């Protein structure tokens, strides 16, 4: 099998790729933080939410169906608001969406603490999770090219499809560069989810969103440093 040329190797490990791994890992961690200590809400799996929104009515789970519908609306709202901000204030800047995600997580943490004190429950309620879904939607607009998302951070299904196509191209005479980038993005998301799961073993439910907020804030600072070193990752 042929090896990738120098340009392919640079594209695999360039600054934009490294930043995408960090942000994909963040998306996985946030997804785990929202899933653990809750009724099992998805903030990164919109396919699952869509099916829940429809099929929940057939399994006497109308509450979960309504929750899934609200999560879908919140996620799309995050995409819309972040895209609007990108067009006007953050053109080509990766730190804008992460800053909006951090703000959303901080808001979710405040609401969660208030509910914890009012109801004395260690479970994370739906309301703060809606803020989290909004933040994940915003995070997915971090990489935009020609006014379209070029690297969907939490769209694991699409990443696996592209990886599978790349593997086929490699087997048909291409190079490992055809699929390795997608695999690394998928691996980063998976490791982020694993880290979130490990956090859930040692962090109480009421503090889980606070932990995710702190991690997101650190990643936001990283994106600022990344921009200072390398400039915008892509241009609209």
Backbone torsions as a table, in degrees:
resi	resn	phi	psi	omega
1	UNK	NA	135.7	179.8
2	UNK	-67.9	152.7	177.8
3	UNK	-94.5	151.6	179.1
4	UNK	-66.5	148.9	178.8
5	UNK	-77.4	-179.7	-175.0
6	UNK	-62.4	-38.3	179.5
7	UNK	-63.7	-40.3	178.7
8	UNK	-63.3	-42.4	-179.4
9	UNK	-65.9	-39.2	178.2
10	UNK	-64.3	-40.3	-179.7
11	UNK	-65.3	-33.5	-179.1
12	UNK	-67.1	-35.3	-172.5
13	UNK	-120.5	21.2	-178.7
14	UNK	-74.6	177.5	-174.8
15	UNK	-61.4	-39.1	180.0
16	UNK	-63.9	-41.6	179.1
17	UNK	-63.8	-43.7	179.9
18	UNK	-62.4	-40.2	178.4
19	UNK	-65.7	-38.4	-179.9
20	UNK	-64.6	-35.1	177.6
21	UNK	-64.7	-42.7	179.6
22	UNK	-62.0	-45.4	-177.0
23	UNK	-72.3	-33.3	175.3
24	UNK	-65.9	-40.8	175.8
25	UNK	-61.5	-39.7	177.4
26	UNK	-62.3	-43.1	179.0
27	UNK	-60.7	-41.6	178.3
28	UNK	-64.3	-41.4	179.4
29	UNK	-64.6	-44.1	179.6
30	UNK	-63.1	-41.0	178.2
31	UNK	-60.4	-41.6	178.4
32	UNK	-66.8	-40.6	-179.9
33	UNK	-62.1	-36.9	-179.9
34	UNK	-76.7	-28.8	-177.1
35	UNK	-80.5	-42.7	-179.2
36	UNK	-73.5	146.1	179.0
37	UNK	64.0	22.1	175.4
38	UNK	-130.1	-174.4	176.2
39	UNK	-78.3	8.1	179.7
40	UNK	95.8	44.4	-179.1
41	UNK	-81.4	141.1	177.6
42	UNK	-100.3	129.1	173.0
43	UNK	-114.5	-6.9	177.5
44	UNK	-117.1	-12.9	-172.9
45	UNK	-108.5	80.1	-176.5
46	UNK	-74.1	-23.6	173.2
47	UNK	-62.9	-46.1	178.2
48	UNK	-63.4	-40.0	178.6
49	UNK	-64.8	-38.0	179.0
50	UNK	-63.7	-44.1	178.9
51	UNK	-66.5	-39.9	177.6
52	UNK	-63.0	-40.5	-178.5
53	UNK	-61.8	-32.0	-179.7
54	UNK	-90.3	-51.2	-171.2
55	UNK	-79.7	-18.5	178.9
56	UNK	-58.7	-29.3	179.9
57	UNK	-71.8	-18.2	-179.9
58	UNK	-93.0	-8.3	-177.7
59	UNK	-119.9	22.4	-179.9
60	UNK	56.0	38.8	178.0
61	UNK	-124.9	54.7	-176.0
62	UNK	-64.7	-33.9	178.4
63	UNK	-61.8	-43.4	179.0
64	UNK	-68.7	-34.6	177.9
65	UNK	-64.5	-42.8	178.5
66	UNK	-66.2	-41.2	178.8
67	UNK	-61.6	-42.4	179.1
68	UNK	-62.9	-40.0	178.4
69	UNK	-63.6	-42.0	179.0
70	UNK	-65.8	-37.2	177.9
71	UNK	-65.0	-38.7	176.6
72	UNK	-61.7	-46.2	179.9
73	UNK	-62.8	-42.5	-179.4
74	UNK	-64.7	-43.1	179.6
75	UNK	-60.9	-49.5	-179.3
76	UNK	-63.9	-36.5	177.5
77	UNK	-61.7	-39.2	176.8
78	UNK	-61.8	-40.6	178.1
79	UNK	-63.8	-45.7	-177.2
80	UNK	-63.6	-48.9	-177.5
81	UNK	-64.6	-44.4	-180.0
82	UNK	-65.1	-39.5	178.2
83	UNK	-64.0	-40.4	177.5
84	UNK	-62.4	-43.4	178.6
85	UNK	-66.2	-38.2	178.5
86	UNK	-61.0	-44.1	-177.2
87	UNK	-62.1	-34.1	-173.4
88	UNK	-102.7	-30.6	-172.1
89	UNK	-127.9	-28.6	-170.2
90	UNK	-117.5	31.3	-173.7
91	UNK	-52.1	112.0	177.8
92	UNK	76.6	4.7	-176.7
93	UNK	-97.4	123.3	-179.7
94	UNK	-75.0	-18.2	-173.5
95	UNK	-80.5	-20.5	-178.4
96	UNK	-60.9	-54.9	178.9
97	UNK	-60.9	-38.1	179.9
98	UNK	-67.5	-34.0	176.3
99	UNK	-65.3	-41.3	177.1
100	UNK	-65.4	-37.7	176.9
101	UNK	-64.6	-42.4	178.2
102	UNK	-61.4	-43.0	178.2
103	UNK	-62.0	-40.8	179.0
104	UNK	-64.7	-42.3	179.2
105	UNK	-66.5	-39.2	177.7
106	UNK	-62.9	-41.9	177.5
107	UNK	-63.5	-41.3	178.1
108	UNK	-62.0	-39.6	179.9
109	UNK	-64.4	-42.3	179.7
110	UNK	-62.8	-45.7	179.2
111	UNK	-63.9	-40.5	-178.6
112	UNK	-64.6	-41.8	178.3
113	UNK	-63.6	-40.7	178.9
114	UNK	-62.6	-43.6	178.8
115	UNK	-65.6	-39.2	179.3
116	UNK	-61.4	-42.9	-179.6
117	UNK	-71.6	-34.7	-177.7
118	UNK	-76.5	-39.1	-174.2
119	UNK	-107.4	-10.4	-180.0
120	UNK	54.8	51.3	178.3
121	UNK	-124.5	144.1	179.7
122	UNK	-90.7	-5.4	178.2
123	UNK	-81.3	143.7	177.1
124	UNK	-84.4	126.6	-176.5
125	UNK	-77.8	168.3	-179.9
126	UNK	-65.4	-39.0	-173.7
127	UNK	-55.9	-51.4	177.4
128	UNK	-63.8	-29.4	179.4
129	UNK	-67.5	-29.1	175.8
130	UNK	-63.7	-37.6	174.6
131	UNK	-64.2	-38.8	179.7
132	UNK	-64.6	-44.4	179.0
133	UNK	-60.6	-39.7	175.7
134	UNK	-58.4	-44.6	-179.5
135	UNK	-65.9	-37.0	178.0
136	UNK	-67.8	-39.7	175.5
137	UNK	-59.1	-43.1	177.8
138	UNK	-63.3	-41.2	-178.0
139	UNK	-60.2	-32.5	-177.7
140	UNK	-69.9	-7.2	177.3
141	UNK	-97.0	14.9	-176.5
142	UNK	-64.8	-31.6	-178.2
143	UNK	-120.2	110.4	-177.0
144	UNK	-128.6	135.9	176.7
145	UNK	-139.9	129.0	-177.5
146	UNK	55.5	39.7	176.7
147	UNK	64.2	19.4	175.6
148	UNK	-128.3	147.2	177.4
149	UNK	-64.4	124.6	-178.8
150	UNK	-95.2	-26.7	177.6
151	UNK	-133.4	96.5	178.0
152	UNK	-76.0	114.6	-168.6
153	UNK	-74.7	-33.9	-176.5
154	UNK	-109.7	5.7	-179.8
155	UNK	-87.9	77.1	-173.8
156	UNK	-67.4	-36.1	179.5
157	UNK	-58.3	-47.8	179.1
158	UNK	-64.6	-37.1	178.6
159	UNK	-62.7	-42.8	179.8
160	UNK	-67.9	-36.6	177.0
161	UNK	-62.6	-46.0	179.3
162	UNK	-65.6	-36.5	177.7
163	UNK	-64.6	-42.8	178.4
164	UNK	-62.0	-40.9	177.0
165	UNK	-64.4	-38.5	178.6
166	UNK	-65.6	-38.1	177.2
167	UNK	-61.8	-41.6	177.9
168	UNK	-62.6	-41.3	178.6
169	UNK	-64.4	-38.3	177.9
170	UNK	-62.1	-46.1	-179.8
171	UNK	-66.5	-23.0	-178.1
172	UNK	-94.8	13.3	175.7
173	UNK	117.5	1.6	178.8
174	UNK	-83.4	-152.8	-179.3
175	UNK	-127.8	169.1	-179.9
176	UNK	-67.5	-14.8	175.9
177	UNK	-65.3	-17.7	179.8
178	UNK	-68.3	-23.2	-176.3
179	UNK	-132.2	-18.9	-173.1
180	UNK	-62.7	-38.2	-179.9
181	UNK	-60.5	-42.2	178.3
182	UNK	-67.5	-37.7	178.1
183	UNK	-63.1	-42.2	-179.6
184	UNK	-66.2	-36.8	176.7
185	UNK	-65.2	-43.4	177.4
186	UNK	-63.9	-42.2	179.9
187	UNK	-62.6	-41.1	179.6
188	UNK	-62.2	-43.7	178.2
189	UNK	-61.9	-43.2	-179.2
190	UNK	-64.2	-42.7	178.9
191	UNK	-65.8	-36.0	175.9
192	UNK	-62.6	-42.9	177.4
193	UNK	-63.9	-40.1	177.8
194	UNK	-62.0	-44.0	178.8
195	UNK	-62.4	-41.2	176.9
196	UNK	-62.1	-40.1	177.2
197	UNK	-63.6	-40.5	178.1
198	UNK	-65.7	-39.3	176.4
199	UNK	-59.2	-39.1	-176.2
200	UNK	-65.0	-20.6	179.6
201	UNK	-76.8	-23.2	-175.3
202	UNK	-119.0	-8.9	-177.9
203	UNK	-111.6	132.3	178.1
204	UNK	-64.5	157.0	-177.4
205	UNK	-56.3	-42.0	-177.0
206	UNK	-68.3	-20.1	-178.6
207	UNK	-100.6	-0.8	-175.7
208	UNK	-65.6	-43.8	-179.8
209	UNK	-70.3	-32.6	175.4
210	UNK	-62.4	-42.4	177.7
211	UNK	-60.7	-45.5	178.5
212	UNK	-62.4	-36.9	179.2
213	UNK	-64.2	-43.4	179.8
214	UNK	-62.6	-44.8	179.0
215	UNK	-62.6	-42.4	-180.0
216	UNK	-63.7	-38.0	177.8
217	UNK	-63.6	-41.1	177.7
218	UNK	-63.4	-40.5	178.4
219	UNK	-66.7	-37.7	177.0
220	UNK	-60.6	-42.7	176.8
221	UNK	-61.8	-38.3	177.9
222	UNK	-63.0	-41.1	179.6
223	UNK	-64.6	-34.7	175.5
224	UNK	-62.4	-46.1	179.4
225	UNK	-64.4	-39.2	178.1
226	UNK	-60.1	-43.5	-179.7
227	UNK	-64.4	-39.1	179.3
228	UNK	-63.1	-36.1	-176.8
229	UNK	-82.3	-42.4	-168.4
230	UNK	-117.1	-10.1	-175.6
231	UNK	79.1	-179.3	-179.3
232	UNK	-57.4	141.1	-179.2
233	UNK	-70.7	-35.3	179.0
234	UNK	-145.5	163.1	178.2
235	UNK	-113.4	142.7	178.6
236	UNK	-68.7	NA	NA
